[in-house]
């Protein structure tokens, strides 16, 4: 996987997480007056970071093994370190997690949605989404330019 493919994979996964977060915020906003409603949030950043670390480890293992085989005959076999990491897709199994927030429940209604905070979160998610989609658009534009130029 080259840098462009990896960046596209990561931006796609992040965009998927942001869409789910936006849906959770919309649900929170719609239920601001619903008794016993606990706000929801979507977390995915830590999972995405962990997947990037695994992908980095995979690249490091491949580089070490390639260097070993470049300087040794094929008759000498070096055990492949962490074969499972090498054979699986680094971004396989990605699933943003929907969590419920039980903090600061209003004792009268059992609801903990703060409409101002939700509006701020919606604006933040919108900015993040626009930034990532612009980045992905630029990557596709660059690939198109390379294809048009013939290499």
C-alpha positions, -999 to 999 in steps of 0.1 A, spaced: 0 0 0 15 33 -10 11 66 8 -18 78 -14 -38 46 -9 -32 46 28 -43 83 31 -74 75 11 -82 45 33 -77 66 64 -98 95 52 -126 72 41 -127 55 75 -126 89 93 -154 102 71 -175 72 79 -169 78 116 -178 115 113 -210 106 95 -220 83 123 -211 110 148 -232 135 130 -262 111 130 -257 107 168 -257 144 173 -288 148 152 -305 121 173 -294 139 205 -308 172 192 -341 157 182 -344 141 217 -335 172 237 -369 172 254 -374 134 256 -376 121 292 -350 96 302 -330 101 269 -292 97 274 -271 114 248 -250 93 224 -216 99 209 -195 80 184 -158 72 191 -135 60 164 -102 80 166 -84 57 190 -94 26 169 -81 44 138 -48 53 155 -44 17 166 -49 5 130 -23 30 118 2 16 143 -5 -19 131 0 -8 95 33 8 105 44 -24 122 35 -44 91 56 -21 70 86 -23 94 84 -62 94 83 -63 56 113 -40 54 133 -60 79 124 -93 61 132 -78 26 166 -66 39 173 -100 53 165 -118 21 184 -93 0 216 -102 19 211 -139 24 205 -169 2 170 -183 -1 184 -215 14 185 -199 48 151 -193 61 143 -165 86 110 -170 104 85 -144 93 78 -123 123 41 -118 131 26 -136 101 -9 -127 112 -1 -90 110 14 -94 75 -15 -113 60 -45 -93 73 -57 -59 60 -46 -33 84 -80 -15 83 -101 -46 86 -127 -47 113 -131 -10 117 -163 -1 133 -170 32 151 -185 26 185 -217 43 196 -216 50 233 -242 64 257 -233 93 280 -249 88 315 -232 118 330 -250 148 344 -286 135 340 -312 160 349 -329 145 379 -364 158 368 -363 144 332 -334 119 332 -322 136 300 -286 149 297 -286 166 263 -272 201 262 -284 217 230 -257 243 229 -230 217 232 -246 196 205 -247 226 181 -210 232 188 -202 195 182 -223 196 150 -202 226 137 -170 208 147 -179 176 129 -190 197 98 -156 214 97 -137 181 102 -158 164 74 -153 193 50 -115 193 56 -112 155 51 -134 155 20 -114 184 5 -82 164 12 -96 133 -4 -108 154 -34 -72 168 -38 -58 132 -37 -82 122 -65 -73 153 -85 -36 144 -82 -42 109 -93 -63 122 -123 -34 145 -133 -9 116 -131 -32 94 -153 -37 122 -178 0 130 -180 7 93 -188 26 84 -157 
